[in-house]
Amino acid sequence: MKKLLLSLVMVAGLGFAASAQTEGAVNKISVGPDFTLPIGDFGDVYNLGFGGSVQGELNVAKSLNLTGSAGYLSFSYKKEYKDAFKALGADLKNEGAIPVKVGAKYYFGGNFYGAGELGAAFGTGEGSSTAFAYSPTLGASFSVADKSSIDLGIRYEGWARNGSTSSFIGIRAAFAFGL
């Protein structure tokens, strides 16, 4: 049993080393789902959010890519808000937003990266407005085939408008295609 466990650890370590040699700052496009956990005042009103996004990366230096991303996120109201509005004869629908951002992604040591993006989040509901969006991210990218990788990132994202900020923790698991 110990030999089997040791063998699995060695194979995993070799796989990690191999992916570290083939990953890093390269031109690519990634597509994947986003899951969000609203925090602060935003978390008092909304449950978990979900959506999807596409991100392009353009290599400009050995470990640095410029990024551009767009997506769609949907947030559902917490049960107590839905119930209160239902008692008044109204029905609350999910709130949606289309975040569009640009930024940079720096790869340290192959797979791991830090990124930052700035842009706008466009509300899709009736009476919605546009907010300034910012998001620092930490993540890792692992090769799964020639010119393909899985990108996993966790970020804090804030949407500032009219003197207040709606914020959440976001998780993105994407499939990246090398160009």
N, C-alpha and C positions, 0 to 999 in steps of 0.2 A: 504494500500500500504506500509506504514512504517513497519507494522508487517511482511509482506511478505519479505521485504528487510532485516529486522533484522533476520528473520528465515533463509534466505539464507546465511547471513554472519555467523551465528552460525553453520550451517551445514558445510560450507566451513572451518571454524576454527576447528571444530571437525575432519574433514577429514584430515586437515593439521597435527593436533596433532597425529592422528592415524598413518599417514604415517611416521611422524618423529620417532615414536617408533619402526617401523619395518624397517626403512632404516638405512643406514650407511655403514660401511666398512664390506662387506661380499664378498665371492667369487662369481663372476658373469661374464657373457659374454654379451656384448651389440653390436647391429648392427643398423646402421642408416645412413641417408643421411647427407652430409656436404655441406654447402653453404659458399662461400668465397667472400670477398670484397678486391681485391688487393689495396694496399696503396703505397705511395711513388713513386719511379720510376717504380716499377712493375705495379702500378695503372695507370700510364701514357700510358702503352702499352696494358694492358689486361682489359677486362670487368669482370663481375662477373664470378666466377668459381663454379663448382658443382662436386659432386662425392659421395662416400660412404666409410664407414669404419667399421671395427670390432675392438673391444677392449676387452681384458681379464683383469680381476682384481683378484689378489690373496691377501687375507687378511693376514697381518703379525703382526698387533697390533690392539688394540681396535678401533681406528679411522683411521688406515692407511692401504692402499692397494698398492701393487706394480702393475704397469700396463704394458701392451704390446699392441701395436696397429699397424694396417696396413690398407691401403686403396688405393683409386685411386681418383685423382683430375684432372679435365679438365678445362683449361682456354681458352677462345676465345679472339682473337685479337679485338681491337676496330675498328670501321668502317673505320676510316681514314687510318689505316694501311692496312686493307684488300683492300680498294680502290686503294691505292698507289701501292701495289704489283700487283693488277689486271691490272692496267694501264701498268705495265711492262711485262704483260703476265704470271705472276706467281699467284698461288692460295695459300693463307695462310690457313693452317689447325689448328685446336685447338691444344694446347700444353698440354701434360699430364704428370703426375708424380705419382709415387707410394711411399708415405711416410711410413717408417717403424720406429717406435719409442718405447722406453721403458722409464719408469719413476715411479712416485709415485702420489697417490691421498690421500689427507688428508680431512676427513669429520669433519667439525665443527658443533656441535649442530644437528646432525641427518642428515638432507637432504642436506645441503649446503657443498660444497667442494672447495678446491683449488688444483690444480694439476700442475705438470711440467713434460715434457717429452723431451728426447734427442734422436736423431737418424740420419737417412739419408733419403733424398728424391731422388729417382732414376728417372731421366727423361726418357720418353718413345719415344720421337721423334728422328728422324734422327739427329745424331750429338749431342744429349743431353748428359749431364754429371750428376754426382752425387753431391749433396750438403749436407752439415751438416745442420740438421733440429733441431729446438728447439721451444717449445711452452708452455708458461704458460697459464693456463686455470682457469676460475671461472665457477661454475655451481651448479645445484641442481638435485636431484634424488627423484622422487615421486612414491610411491607404487601404482600399479594399480590392483594387484592380489597377491595371495600368491606366493612369490619368483619371482615376476615380477615387473618391474618399468620402468618409463620413465625417461631418463637422458637428461637434457638440459644443454649445455655448450657453452660458448663463449670464444674464445682464440685469442691471438696474435701468429702468427707463422712466423718464419723467416727461410729462406733457404740461407745459406752463402756458396759461392764458388768464387774462384779467386778474392778475395778482395772486392766483392760486395754482397749485401743481397737483395733477393726478399722477400717481406713480405706482409701479408694479415691478415685481421680479419676473423676468421672462426666461424661459428655457426654449432653445431651438435645437432640433435634431434634423440635420439636412444632409442630402446626398449631393456631392459636388462633382461636376464634370470638368476635367481639365480642358483647356483650349489650346 
